[in-house]
Amino acid sequence: MAENLIDFETTGILHEALEDGFIDVINEFIDSGKEITGQLLQIIEKSDFDNDKEKVRLLAHSLKGASGNIGAHLLSIKCQDLESNVHTLVAENITELVNEIKDIFMKTQDEYIRQFKMAT
């Protein structure tokens, strides 16, 4: 699955452009990703989707953008799915998609750490 998680062409371009700042960008992505997935999980736990669908959409949009910028391809696609469909999905499907996003984020984080030998 690792080959589908990260677009190494995008990541390579970013790494080349940022040089020493690349690891900082990845760490910022990991930190913000943890925060966003945590917020999404809190909404799921409340099960108040009718009032929070727009917030879910905005969180998915933020994570999609950050993911796309650093080459986290699969995560970006799943966030796009949630962003585009949150207003038409039933609660069970939102929960399933958010859990899938959380799992993909964790695998993506692990893959960046492994690929770039980052300290955790």
Long-range contacts (C-beta under 8 A, 24 or more apart in sequence): 1-107, 2-107, 2-111, 4-73, 4-74, 5-72, 5-73, 5-74, 5-75, 5-104, 5-107, 5-108, 5-111, 6-71, 6-72, 6-73, 6-108, 6-111, 6-112, 6-115, 7-71, 7-72, 7-73, 8-71, 9-71, 10-70, 10-71, 10-73, 11-70, 11-71, 14-69, 14-70, 14-71, 22-116, 23-116, 23-118, 25-70, 26-70, 26-112, 26-116, 26-118, 27-118, 29-66, 29-67, 29-69, 29-70, 29-72, 29-112, 30-109, 30-112, 32-62, 32-63, 32-66, 33-63, 33-66, 33-67, 33-75, 33-105, 33-108, 33-109, 34-105, 36-62, 36-63, 37-63, 37-98, 37-101, 37-102, 37-105, 40-98, 40-101, 40-102, 41-98, 41-102, 43-98, 44-94, 44-95, 44-98, 44-99, 47-91, 49-91, 49-94, 53-86, 53-87, 53-94, 56-82, 56-86, 56-94, 56-98, 57-82, 57-83, 57-86, 57-87, 60-86, 60-101, 63-101, 63-105, 67-108, 72-108, 72-112, 74-104, 74-108, 75-101, 75-104, 75-105, 75-108, 78-104
